Amino acid sequence: MAGSRFLNTVSGAALSLAVAVSGGVVAAVAVPTSAYAAVVSNVVVNGTGQAGSDAIRSKLTIQPGRSFTDADINQSIRNLYSTGYFSDVKISVSGSTLVVNVTENQLINQVVFNGNRKVNDKKLEGVVQLHSLGPYNEAQAQVDIQRIKDAYAQIGRADVEVSIETATVQDNRINVAFVIDEGGRTKTRKINFEGNNTFGDARLASVISTKRSTPLSFLTRKDIYNPDKVRHDETLLREFYNNHGFPDFRLISTDVDYDEEDNSYSITFTMSEGDRYRFGDIGVASTVEGVDIDTLKGDIKTRSGKIYDADDIQKTSESIAASVSSQGYPFAQVNPRGDRNFSNDTFSVNYEIDQGVRAYIERIEIVGNTRTRDYVIRREFDLAEGDAYNREMIARAKRRLEALGYFSNVDISTQPGSAPDRVVIVVDVTDEPTGAFSIGAGYDAEGDSLVVELSVQERNFLGRGQFIRASAGLGDNDSQIYNFSFTEPFFLGYRVAAGFDLYRAYSASQDYYTYAETAGDIRLTAPLTDELSSTIKYVYQQFEYKGTGDWQNPNNLSPIFQNLIDGSPWTVSSVEQAFNFSSVDNYQQPREGILANLTNTVAGLGGDSHYYALTGKVRWYQMISDQADIIGSLTARGGLVTPFDSNLNVFDQFTIGGQEIRGFKQNGLGPRTVQQGDALGSQYYTTISAEANFPLPGIPEDINLRGAAYVDAGSAWGNAVELANTAIEGTDFSIRASGGVGLIWNSPFGDLRFDYAIPFAKEDFDETQRFRFGIANTF
């Protein structure tokens, strides 16, 4: 009989299996390698309680009346352990009966957390796997303890202690308590760099994401030690050196020392910079018949004589790949081949176009995103399912995703698809916080009163990639400023940013009138290249002037402003078109590159103003000293406005002052009435500024406090406002200039700036303001 043959095979041995699933571990005797089929007529379950016999039978692969082998017994044991409800499982055969003996884990009545103040219950509940009405087992409890420790390590508390306590309540149920001793906050006390000869410690400290602990580190948490973060810092250092002329850079070691007494870490990066190279000969070659190489020269961003830059090589490869694909060769791949010349430290690059593997994208899988929606990630790819696989286009998508600022890590890999010519793209991302609250300062609409501003912004609203910012500012003289902005970066599925802005400002800083401005705009921005974009905007503004005090006395207020009060409110309906260029390395603290803007404005689509205005601004950043981390910048501005009819309004002209030429009040220079001193604005202006900013000696660079020294010069002249029999001065071109020093603080509350400037070239009627405090302006 088959049953007896099977029993003889396993006689003398306990029929069990060594497994470790959900904490269950059972010693077993190996079953014979040869297995005979057996049949049982019924199944008996012993030891069941909460689970129930039927639930246990449903996990068995053995059914009465059907033949089975030892493999079925093994699998049945695995299935039962995998539920997590059992601490012990044994299966045996007695005659024609299959006997299943189980020992149940206790069920959890409630899970609580004690001692946690820095991480709330809701977050910890999402970390642990033990939960109410689920089974309790010790192995999972230990895993959850480690998960809690990892969560605390993320906020800089690596010495947290976690234990677990259980209490039986009733019916084989227990309460589980995680007892947490949060310990002190782990700090990064020192960050050292060794072997860096070209770039100073302060410069390299600005590159990495881990920062030294300062008195304000509890606000930014950038001093938290995290091994993954340090590995990312290693990558940032390699990329920095590779992008600044050092293709042979090597990070020799990263040493981390922990001080138990101080509960702090010291990190030392030891490196070998290698020689600094410039690009030598640059060429393009192709083994793909039909590719027009001459048309690809415009895609080359690596120029002979320029400092070696690995990022420029990557961008060139991507650009060439896109151009070749548009010529009808979607599978072509670009392989940059480098050739070092050790005698003159040049690095020649030849971009070789080869026929790549003919493979298609089967699907794009997005993993790791807990907040950002899949489509926000997918739209950064110029490829979709079914398209030809192109390595350079994948690299471009990775760069775009990193540039969004939504993720702390972006990794793109490939896996084999369902056929030899199919690949699966796996995009693994890690979301990071994108919201910000800041406290800043500026000046009211008239430029005379200091305003303290509170703002809240979210760069990835609801995980949709949308930008929202709201701010409110209050100051002396009852000054008020309110802003709200919204931007959808992919309007109607196209790479076009659409948005709107709302603005309201009120000022009572003038002696004889109050001023209020209400404005709104809608805008569209389209990229023309990676660095150049164009924006078109419709703007509607309303200006309100209300007289106060003895405003009707012409000795107090000029007839020009009396007319503004009598005719209030005034409206302006205009269309703007702007070109924006950016090649800076970092928007928050640019060190290299150019920012430029050119704006054309036409007013007259209804409203009270009819004019054309042209304004431009360009700022060039350049490192003065890599060792001392001294940054130089040169800024030029200019503008003109001309009426379509005979006159302009006061609010149509340019108000130039302390933002452009420090040491003067806003609207403190340019045409004004002789008797009353009322500023009219100017029809033309031009300014130029030179500045150097630098770390302050003795101040840790991670406090982000820098000094500045500068010289400003320029002029505001011309007037097209109807004079109404009023004498004015300052309409002629006249140079104003000032020099000064400043403090720039990239604080946890926002970017703040303090300036003290002394004018050394001015007119007698100009209004000066030596000290100025406000929001630091990158551009």
PAPA-564180 format. One line per field, with one value per residue (C-alpha): y, x, z; residue in three letters. Coordinates in steps of 0.05 Angstrom, whole numbers, plus 5000, padded with zeros to 4 digits. Layout:
<rs>
c2 (Y,...)
c1 (X,...)
c3 (Z,...)
code (Ala,...)
</rs>
This chain:
<rs>
c2 (5000,5069,5097,5044,5052,5126,5115,5066,5118,5169,5122,5140,5213,5273,5300,5373,5427,5479,5546,5616,5653,5707,5688,5614,5567,5491,5439,5385,5319,5317,5277,5225,5247,5196,5209,5163,5187,5177,5189,5208,5206,5262,5320,5333,5400,5407,5469,5519,5577,5645,5621,5565,5497,5517,5573,5524,5473,5527,5536,5462,5435,5366,5347,5283,5232,5263,5235,5277,5274,5300,5363,5378,5371,5419,5470,5465,5480,5540,5566,5562,5597,5651,5674,5696,5667,5606,5597,5521,5476,5400,5354,5279,5220,5170,5115,5149,5214,5276,5307,5381,5406,5482,5530,5598,5664,5712,5764,5837,5877,5945,5975,6037,6080,6108,6161,6188,6264,6278,6227,6224,6162,6168,6165,6107,6068,6073,6046,5983,5920,5896,5921,5913,5846,5819,5762,5776,5744,5761,5762,5815,5855,5858,5880,5936,5959,5968,6005,6053,6064,6078,6130,6165,6163,6203,6261,6257,6212,6151,6133,6121,6060,6020,5962,5925,5906,5861,5849,5795,5820,5765,5709,5700,5774,5821,5895,5914,5976,6002,6039,6092,6130,6183,6202,6264,6294,6267,6322,6328,6363,6366,6358,6355,6353,6327,6329,6388,6435,6474,6486,6509,6474,6527,6516,6440,6447,6485,6426,6370,6364,6345,6407,6420,6431,6503,6536,6539,6468,6446,6486,6460,6389,6391,6368,6300,6243,6190,6139,6144,6219,6214,6167,6219,6271,6228,6229,6305,6314,6270,6308,6375,6358,6325,6388,6435,6406,6343,6279,6240,6259,6201,6199,6156,6146,6173,6163,6171,6176,6175,6209,6176,6230,6286,6244,6271,6249,6274,6261,6264,6262,6244,6256,6260,6317,6299,6349,6402,6396,6438,6412,6399,6378,6364,6321,6281,6215,6166,6093,6100,6111,6172,6214,6286,6305,6377,6391,6367,6419,6465,6411,6413,6448,6427,6480,6476,6515,6512,6480,6406,6395,6325,6355,6390,6323,6291,6348,6345,6270,6279,6336,6298,6236,6276,6307,6240,6210,6266,6248,6179,6138,6127,6069,6107,6118,6169,6147,6204,6180,6219,6226,6259,6297,6294,6343,6403,6379,6378,6329,6316,6288,6252,6238,6172,6156,6081,6038,6017,5954,5951,5949,5978,6002,5951,5992,6045,6026,6079,6057,6091,6152,6159,6228,6249,6221,6174,6221,6277,6231,6201,6269,6284,6228,6243,6168,6125,6052,6024,6076,6058,6051,6107,6112,6186,6203,6163,6203,6268,6246,6230,6299,6331,6292,6312,6385,6385,6386,6337,6278,6265,6207,6187,6121,6094,6023,5973,5902,5850,5851,5795,5788,5796,5864,5891,5928,5952,6020,6022,6092,6089,6156,6180,6238,6294,6353,6408,6456,6517,6570,6633,6701,6757,6832,6883,6951,6974,6994,7065,7040,7080,7032,6966,6907,6840,6784,6714,6664,6592,6555,6485,6464,6398,6412,6347,6309,6340,6381,6446,6508,6549,6608,6654,6711,6769,6828,6882,6942,7011,7066,7012,6983,6918,6870,6806,6757,6692,6652,6587,6550,6487,6466,6421,6458,6412,6359,6404,6427,6496,6527,6564,6604,6666,6716,6761,6821,6874,6929,6988,7044,7105,7125,7191,7253,7274,7212,7137,7090,7022,6975,6914,6871,6803,6767,6703,6676,6622,6602,6557,6531,6549,6513,6483,6552,6600,6608,6657,6682,6718,6751,6791,6840,6881,6934,6984,7043,7081,7148,7180,7248,7256,7319,7384,7349,7403,7455,7459,7476,7407,7364,7380,7388,7325,7282,7321,7300,7228,7233,7267,7215,7154,7095,7086,7022,6992,6935,6908,6850,6829,6785,6765,6724,6692,6661,6622,6584,6590,6530,6541,6588,6595,6614,6624,6620,6614,6630,6683,6705,6751,6779,6822,6845,6881,6912,6942,6978,7002,6944,6989,7025,7093,7079,7073,7060,7014,6995,6956,6933,6888,6860,6814,6788,6750,6707,6685,6655,6704,6653,6579,6572,6628,6618,6691,6702,6761,6788,6843,6869,6915,6941,6989,7009,7059,7075,7117,7137,7122,7190,7252,7234,7181,7173,7176,7101,7085,7111,7075,7083,7075,7076,7031,6965,6986,7038,7025,7085,7118,7113,7074,7127,7170,7193,7218,7273,7305,7369,7428,7457,7396,7344,7293,7237,7228,7168,7169,7153,7122,7089,7050,7021,6978,6943,6904,6861,6809,6766,6721,6677,6715,6696,6655,6643,6570,6566,6526,6586,6614,6684,6719,6788,6833,6894,6931,6993,7016,7070,7093,7146,7156,7213,7238,7253,7246,7262,7323,7378,7418,7482,7448,7460,7396,7378,7317,7304,7306,7247,7251,7196,7173,7125,7093,7042,6998,6933,6883,6819,6764,6711,6649,6637,6583,6639,6660,6699,6764,6821,6880,6936,7000,7044,7115,7155,7191,7219,7248,7309,7357,7337,7262,7226,7180,7120,7091,7030,6981,6915,6868,6803,6781,6783,6734,6772)
c1 (5000,5026,5011,5051,5110,5110,5107,5164,5206,5198,5193,5238,5243,5203,5170,5186,5225,5275,5246,5250,5189,5158,5203,5188,5248,5239,5295,5284,5311,5326,5276,5299,5317,5270,5196,5137,5066,5016,4942,4906,4831,4825,4863,4864,4886,4910,4927,4887,4853,4844,4864,4812,4820,4791,4841,4898,4871,4867,4943,4958,4976,4953,4880,4844,4839,4896,4967,5022,5097,5146,5153,5079,5090,5150,5110,5050,5096,5125,5055,5033,5096,5089,5023,5061,5008,5047,5110,5113,5085,5091,5059,5057,5019,4983,4952,4907,4904,4947,4959,4976,5000,5008,5027,4997,5032,4995,4952,4967,4912,4947,5015,5038,5101,5129,5183,5180,5180,5220,5184,5108,5065,5037,5105,5128,5064,5083,5153,5137,5104,5072,5001,4935,4900,4963,5006,5064,5131,5198,5236,5190,5194,5270,5263,5215,5264,5317,5268,5253,5328,5336,5280,5315,5382,5350,5339,5408,5395,5436,5446,5372,5355,5293,5265,5199,5151,5090,5031,4979,4908,4858,4843,4916,4922,4978,4992,5059,5097,5160,5199,5244,5302,5315,5383,5419,5424,5482,5524,5577,5631,5684,5690,5762,5790,5860,5898,5859,5910,5867,5803,5800,5762,5707,5696,5691,5646,5597,5594,5574,5506,5530,5547,5584,5541,5527,5481,5427,5435,5373,5332,5364,5385,5440,5491,5458,5506,5479,5522,5479,5486,5562,5564,5524,5575,5630,5593,5584,5659,5676,5627,5653,5725,5706,5668,5725,5783,5804,5787,5838,5809,5806,5773,5823,5784,5728,5742,5687,5703,5650,5661,5617,5627,5608,5558,5587,5620,5683,5688,5753,5754,5823,5833,5882,5864,5909,5928,5881,5864,5836,5800,5845,5821,5746,5718,5658,5661,5607,5605,5531,5523,5482,5492,5508,5565,5569,5500,5523,5575,5524,5512,5583,5591,5663,5709,5784,5821,5763,5772,5755,5682,5652,5582,5594,5616,5552,5508,5543,5532,5458,5450,5485,5443,5379,5401,5422,5355,5319,5358,5325,5375,5340,5386,5451,5492,5546,5611,5658,5731,5782,5856,5901,5963,6007,6058,6011,5953,5901,5843,5820,5750,5723,5649,5640,5571,5559,5499,5472,5435,5367,5324,5257,5230,5180,5159,5183,5175,5175,5194,5211,5167,5123,5097,5114,5065,5088,5068,5112,5172,5151,5143,5217,5231,5232,5220,5159,5140,5152,5205,5276,5322,5374,5426,5438,5364,5360,5418,5383,5321,5363,5394,5325,5298,5357,5348,5275,5298,5243,5289,5350,5370,5354,5378,5359,5375,5355,5330,5318,5248,5203,5243,5316,5301,5261,5287,5253,5273,5271,5271,5286,5277,5276,5230,5255,5219,5201,5163,5193,5174,5216,5220,5248,5250,5242,5213,5142,5115,5142,5209,5210,5187,5217,5170,5179,5152,5128,5123,5104,5121,5116,5155,5119,5047,5009,5064,5041,5104,5066,5095,5055,5079,5040,5070,5047,5088,5075,5117,5118,5072,5019,5056,5028,5049,5013,5034,5007,5038,5021,5059,5041,5107,5076,5015,4968,5022,5073,5140,5110,5102,5037,5019,4991,5010,4968,4997,4972,5013,4996,5040,5028,5101,5089,5067,5008,4981,4974,4991,4960,4975,4934,4960,4951,4983,4979,5042,5070,5143,5173,5245,5283,5347,5373,5395,5348,5273,5219,5161,5098,5055,4992,4991,4935,4950,4909,4940,4903,4926,4888,4905,4920,4929,4935,4949,4913,4965,5013,5069,5061,5044,5059,5001,5027,5011,4947,4923,4940,4896,4839,4840,4849,4843,4888,4896,4950,4937,5001,5034,5106,5153,5219,5280,5314,5383,5418,5483,5498,5522,5475,5416,5421,5494,5520,5595,5602,5558,5513,5442,5409,5340,5313,5240,5195,5131,5073,5019,4955,4906,4856,4875,4906,4977,5002,5076,5132,5187,5251,5292,5352,5396,5457,5499,5564,5592,5664,5709,5763,5798,5782,5825,5792,5723,5718,5663,5662,5602,5591,5521,5494,5423,5387,5319,5278,5204,5172,5099,5055,5022,5054,5058,5073,5043,5087,5076,5098,5169,5227,5239,5314,5350,5377,5366,5408,5455,5464,5470,5408,5335,5290,5268,5321,5354,5327,5277,5236,5197,5239,5192,5161,5216,5166,5200,5174,5214,5257,5248,5317,5366,5431,5472,5533,5558,5620,5620,5662,5634,5674,5671,5681,5744,5730,5657,5640,5621,5560,5528,5524,5545,5588,5617,5613,5648,5621,5620,5556,5548,5494,5443,5369,5347,5293,5220,5156,5105,5063,5092,5028,5068,5114,5189,5230,5304,5347,5326,5398,5445,5488,5531,5517,5564,5574,5617,5602,5604,5551,5533,5496,5462,5432,5392,5341,5290,5309,5364,5377,5425,5452,5486,5522,5541,5568,5552,5613,5580,5510,5467,5444,5371,5383,5358,5408,5401,5467,5440,5394,5366,5325,5320,5384,5373,5411,5389)
c3 (5000,4981,5050,5087,5039,5054,5130,5127,5092,5147,5207,5267,5246,5269,5207,5211,5175,5197,5178,5202,5178,5221,5278,5280,5284,5288,5290,5239,5216,5141,5101,5051,4982,4952,4964,4956,4944,5000,5011,5076,5087,5138,5170,5246,5273,5346,5385,5345,5379,5346,5278,5272,5241,5173,5166,5180,5130,5077,5082,5071,5002,5025,5014,5036,4980,4940,4937,4968,4982,5033,4991,5003,5078,5075,5036,5083,5142,5106,5090,5162,5188,5135,5167,5229,5274,5298,5339,5327,5272,5267,5215,5220,5191,5235,5194,5144,5184,5174,5243,5247,5314,5322,5377,5366,5377,5422,5388,5399,5434,5429,5409,5446,5448,5512,5519,5448,5443,5380,5336,5343,5350,5279,5247,5290,5275,5202,5218,5258,5231,5296,5300,5336,5323,5290,5317,5364,5355,5383,5318,5288,5352,5345,5273,5295,5349,5295,5251,5308,5318,5244,5247,5304,5269,5212,5261,5292,5352,5337,5411,5422,5465,5451,5491,5489,5544,5539,5585,5578,5581,5564,5514,5495,5478,5499,5500,5469,5491,5457,5512,5481,5512,5459,5485,5463,5394,5354,5323,5269,5308,5254,5179,5155,5085,5071,5005,4977,4948,4898,4937,5008,5064,5063,4988,4995,5057,5013,4964,5012,5045,5115,5156,5220,5282,5300,5352,5297,5272,5309,5259,5195,5218,5166,5218,5226,5214,5166,5130,5067,5069,5075,5015,4977,4999,4969,4903,4908,4918,4858,4814,4838,4822,4755,4736,4755,4715,4754,4716,4757,4824,4875,4942,4980,5044,5087,5161,5213,5287,5342,5409,5461,5513,5466,5426,5362,5298,5263,5188,5149,5073,5046,4972,4915,4867,4809,4756,4729,4655,4600,4539,4480,4411,4405,4350,4328,4290,4268,4247,4231,4157,4139,4202,4183,4229,4207,4236,4305,4318,4350,4403,4429,4496,4508,4478,4468,4522,4571,4640,4637,4657,4660,4663,4596,4566,4590,4565,4497,4492,4508,4458,4402,4417,4411,4345,4316,4338,4302,4239,4241,4282,4350,4371,4360,4423,4436,4469,4489,4484,4524,4510,4562,4541,4603,4575,4571,4615,4561,4553,4482,4471,4410,4410,4374,4347,4343,4327,4395,4413,4380,4443,4461,4528,4552,4612,4661,4734,4788,4858,4924,4915,4977,4960,4889,4839,4784,4727,4755,4747,4680,4647,4656,4606,4531,4523,4536,4534,4464,4445,4426,4485,4485,4540,4534,4537,4601,4629,4611,4648,4710,4708,4702,4760,4804,4784,4808,4880,4901,4915,4958,4913,4841,4813,4744,4725,4671,4675,4621,4592,4568,4503,4484,4451,4510,4572,4635,4662,4738,4769,4844,4880,4952,4968,5011,5044,4995,5040,5073,5123,5124,5157,5114,5110,5055,5040,5026,4959,4967,4991,5055,5109,5132,5126,5162,5118,5135,5078,5067,5004,4976,4914,4905,4925,4939,4902,4836,4824,4831,4865,4915,4956,5002,5042,5086,5109,5160,5178,5207,5180,5173,5113,5087,5031,5010,4956,4929,4872,4837,4782,4743,4711,4658,4630,4591,4589,4554,4581,4591,4660,4672,4733,4764,4817,4863,4898,4946,4979,5022,5048,5091,5094,5058,5095,5053,5018,5025,4968,4952,4894,4875,4818,4786,4727,4688,4655,4610,4608,4554,4552,4489,4510,4575,4596,4560,4569,4546,4588,4564,4617,4622,4680,4709,4762,4801,4838,4892,4921,4979,5008,5082,5124,5086,5020,4978,4997,4938,4987,5017,4957,4884,4834,4800,4860,4875,4805,4823,4884,4846,4790,4834,4824,4763,4723,4679,4631,4600,4565,4580,4543,4575,4559,4618,4617,4672,4673,4748,4787,4846,4853,4929,4929,4858,4851,4775,4716,4688,4703,4652,4637,4580,4586,4536,4563,4524,4564,4533,4529,4564,4628,4639,4615,4543,4536,4515,4565,4556,4616,4621,4675,4674,4732,4723,4779,4782,4836,4856,4901,4905,4967,5006,4975,4953,4902,4854,4817,4766,4754,4700,4694,4648,4623,4583,4578,4524,4518,4458,4469,4499,4573,4625,4694,4756,4768,4696,4707,4741,4815,4827,4893,4948,4913,4853,4883,4957,5002,4973,4991,4944,4894,4926,4862,4796,4777,4832,4844,4867,4919,4951,4936,4909,4870,4799,4777,4714,4641,4635,4682,4681,4739,4748,4811,4829,4892,4927,4983,5028,5091,5155,5193,5256,5237,5219,5146,5164,5198,5126,5146,5095,5087,5025,4998,4937,4894,4858,4806,4758,4740,4732,4686,4639,4652,4611,4666,4652,4696,4711,4719,4769,4770,4772,4777,4764,4692,4666,4665,4728,4758,4829,4863,4931,4966,5025,5063,5080,5116,5079,5121,5090,5154,5171,5165,5095,5060,5096,5081,5120,5082,5102,5043,5037,4973,4946,4883,4888,4875,4930,4922,4927,4989,5022,5068,5091,5127,5093,5116,5074,5035,5001,4926,4882,4821)
code (Met,Ala,Gly,Ser,Arg,Phe,Leu,Asn,Thr,Val,Ser,Gly,Ala,Ala,Leu,Ser,Leu,Ala,Val,Ala,Val,Ser,Gly,Gly,Val,Val,Ala,Ala,Val,Ala,Val,Pro,Thr,Ser,Ala,Tyr,Ala,Ala,Val,Val,Ser,Asn,Val,Val,Val,Asn,Gly,Thr,Gly,Gln,Ala,Gly,Ser,Asp,Ala,Ile,Arg,Ser,Lys,Leu,Thr,Ile,Gln,Pro,Gly,Arg,Ser,Phe,Thr,Asp,Ala,Asp,Ile,Asn,Gln,Ser,Ile,Arg,Asn,Leu,Tyr,Ser,Thr,Gly,Tyr,Phe,Ser,Asp,Val,Lys,Ile,Ser,Val,Ser,Gly,Ser,Thr,Leu,Val,Val,Asn,Val,Thr,Glu,Asn,Gln,Leu,Ile,Asn,Gln,Val,Val,Phe,Asn,Gly,Asn,Arg,Lys,Val,Asn,Asp,Lys,Lys,Leu,Glu,Gly,Val,Val,Gln,Leu,His,Ser,Leu,Gly,Pro,Tyr,Asn,Glu,Ala,Gln,Ala,Gln,Val,Asp,Ile,Gln,Arg,Ile,Lys,Asp,Ala,Tyr,Ala,Gln,Ile,Gly,Arg,Ala,Asp,Val,Glu,Val,Ser,Ile,Glu,Thr,Ala,Thr,Val,Gln,Asp,Asn,Arg,Ile,Asn,Val,Ala,Phe,Val,Ile,Asp,Glu,Gly,Gly,Arg,Thr,Lys,Thr,Arg,Lys,Ile,Asn,Phe,Glu,Gly,Asn,Asn,Thr,Phe,Gly,Asp,Ala,Arg,Leu,Ala,Ser,Val,Ile,Ser,Thr,Lys,Arg,Ser,Thr,Pro,Leu,Ser,Phe,Leu,Thr,Arg,Lys,Asp,Ile,Tyr,Asn,Pro,Asp,Lys,Val,Arg,His,Asp,Glu,Thr,Leu,Leu,Arg,Glu,Phe,Tyr,Asn,Asn,His,Gly,Phe,Pro,Asp,Phe,Arg,Leu,Ile,Ser,Thr,Asp,Val,Asp,Tyr,Asp,Glu,Glu,Asp,Asn,Ser,Tyr,Ser,Ile,Thr,Phe,Thr,Met,Ser,Glu,Gly,Asp,Arg,Tyr,Arg,Phe,Gly,Asp,Ile,Gly,Val,Ala,Ser,Thr,Val,Glu,Gly,Val,Asp,Ile,Asp,Thr,Leu,Lys,Gly,Asp,Ile,Lys,Thr,Arg,Ser,Gly,Lys,Ile,Tyr,Asp,Ala,Asp,Asp,Ile,Gln,Lys,Thr,Ser,Glu,Ser,Ile,Ala,Ala,Ser,Val,Ser,Ser,Gln,Gly,Tyr,Pro,Phe,Ala,Gln,Val,Asn,Pro,Arg,Gly,Asp,Arg,Asn,Phe,Ser,Asn,Asp,Thr,Phe,Ser,Val,Asn,Tyr,Glu,Ile,Asp,Gln,Gly,Val,Arg,Ala,Tyr,Ile,Glu,Arg,Ile,Glu,Ile,Val,Gly,Asn,Thr,Arg,Thr,Arg,Asp,Tyr,Val,Ile,Arg,Arg,Glu,Phe,Asp,Leu,Ala,Glu,Gly,Asp,Ala,Tyr,Asn,Arg,Glu,Met,Ile,Ala,Arg,Ala,Lys,Arg,Arg,Leu,Glu,Ala,Leu,Gly,Tyr,Phe,Ser,Asn,Val,Asp,Ile,Ser,Thr,Gln,Pro,Gly,Ser,Ala,Pro,Asp,Arg,Val,Val,Ile,Val,Val,Asp,Val,Thr,Asp,Glu,Pro,Thr,Gly,Ala,Phe,Ser,Ile,Gly,Ala,Gly,Tyr,Asp,Ala,Glu,Gly,Asp,Ser,Leu,Val,Val,Glu,Leu,Ser,Val,Gln,Glu,Arg,Asn,Phe,Leu,Gly,Arg,Gly,Gln,Phe,Ile,Arg,Ala,Ser,Ala,Gly,Leu,Gly,Asp,Asn,Asp,Ser,Gln,Ile,Tyr,Asn,Phe,Ser,Phe,Thr,Glu,Pro,Phe,Phe,Leu,Gly,Tyr,Arg,Val,Ala,Ala,Gly,Phe,Asp,Leu,Tyr,Arg,Ala,Tyr,Ser,Ala,Ser,Gln,Asp,Tyr,Tyr,Thr,Tyr,Ala,Glu,Thr,Ala,Gly,Asp,Ile,Arg,Leu,Thr,Ala,Pro,Leu,Thr,Asp,Glu,Leu,Ser,Ser,Thr,Ile,Lys,Tyr,Val,Tyr,Gln,Gln,Phe,Glu,Tyr,Lys,Gly,Thr,Gly,Asp,Trp,Gln,Asn,Pro,Asn,Asn,Leu,Ser,Pro,Ile,Phe,Gln,Asn,Leu,Ile,Asp,Gly,Ser,Pro,Trp,Thr,Val,Ser,Ser,Val,Glu,Gln,Ala,Phe,Asn,Phe,Ser,Ser,Val,Asp,Asn,Tyr,Gln,Gln,Pro,Arg,Glu,Gly,Ile,Leu,Ala,Asn,Leu,Thr,Asn,Thr,Val,Ala,Gly,Leu,Gly,Gly,Asp,Ser,His,Tyr,Tyr,Ala,Leu,Thr,Gly,Lys,Val,Arg,Trp,Tyr,Gln,Met,Ile,Ser,Asp,Gln,Ala,Asp,Ile,Ile,Gly,Ser,Leu,Thr,Ala,Arg,Gly,Gly,Leu,Val,Thr,Pro,Phe,Asp,Ser,Asn,Leu,Asn,Val,Phe,Asp,Gln,Phe,Thr,Ile,Gly,Gly,Gln,Glu,Ile,Arg,Gly,Phe,Lys,Gln,Asn,Gly,Leu,Gly,Pro,Arg,Thr,Val,Gln,Gln,Gly,Asp,Ala,Leu,Gly,Ser,Gln,Tyr,Tyr,Thr,Thr,Ile,Ser,Ala,Glu,Ala,Asn,Phe,Pro,Leu,Pro,Gly,Ile,Pro,Glu,Asp,Ile,Asn,Leu,Arg,Gly,Ala,Ala,Tyr,Val,Asp,Ala,Gly,Ser,Ala,Trp,Gly,Asn,Ala,Val,Glu,Leu,Ala,Asn,Thr,Ala,Ile,Glu,Gly,Thr,Asp,Phe,Ser,Ile,Arg,Ala,Ser,Gly,Gly,Val,Gly,Leu,Ile,Trp,Asn,Ser,Pro,Phe,Gly,Asp,Leu,Arg,Phe,Asp,Tyr,Ala,Ile,Pro,Phe,Ala,Lys,Glu,Asp,Phe,Asp,Glu,Thr,Gln,Arg,Phe,Arg,Phe,Gly,Ile,Ala,Asn,Thr,Phe)
</rs>
